[in-house]
Amino acid sequence: MNDALGWVTPEFAHPVRRIAGRDVDFRRSIAVMAVVNRTPDSFYDRGATFGLDAAVAAGRRAIEQGAAWIDVGGAKFGPGPAIPVAEEIDRVVPVVAALAGAGAALSVDTFHAEVAAAAIAAGADVINDTTGVHDPALAEVVADSDATLVITHSRAEPRQWFPRPQYDDVVGEIAAFLERRTALAVAHGVPEERIVLDPGHDLNKNTRHSLELTRRFGELTRLGFPLVAAVSNKDFIGESLDRPRDARLAGSIAAAVFCVAQGARVLRMHNVAESVDAARMVEAIMGWREPAHLAHNMVDGPNPEP
């Protein structure tokens, strides 16, 4: 539903979700999902958190900065040689185990059912499948747990190149894909109230596609599920602004806030502190949360110095 200012209010089928032992009302809250990659070749940090100690420290720091979700990945989305399942488990499970109970929902970015099962056993609350349930066995693993499943739009086979993607209607085709894959997950036992959708900015999409997706993001709210905006430092931002990967923060925040105005409720971001501030500010503007404190023009005399 759009209001007079263009703000999109999603009509959730299940707005209140039980995630990591807490009730989350997506009608009035925005979750920041911090990215922690245990990969030597991640597109943004280039292996900065590949080491176990570095990954755990990054997760703890993100929680201190206000991240509600921590997304741990053991294999990048982009094309490349397959990571053996045992190696991917060795990368992600120790991070999940170390962060379990630290105060955030723990997500694992994987398309392997075996990795999902090991991660859930170690304490993961969310499985983030960037292949859109390429393997139905992953949905069955999630169904047999209390975990939430993030279903993401992409078109390539896992870890395979997808040259020059073409769409007749990028948002319409994303919506149709997500509807089909949601139905698949439900058929394999995942309840609708444990499904979140991600339209997959830049995943098998060029910059024009991702810009159109952002512009029309609100159309996806008709699907009735909470939506992830994974826009952080993506190439569509770099190409739009002519900025390298380490200079895309402002563009990332702008894209994230625009997506929130169009109905996004989970922001997958690398720069956690700035992203949390942006999310909390939007919540305050919308009246979903009170200001942290009140002082300005609240005293009988000059305002105190900051």
Order of alpha helices (4+ residues) and beta strands (2+ residues): beta-beta-beta-alpha-beta-alpha-beta-alpha-beta-alpha-beta-alpha-beta-alpha-beta-alpha-alpha-beta-alpha
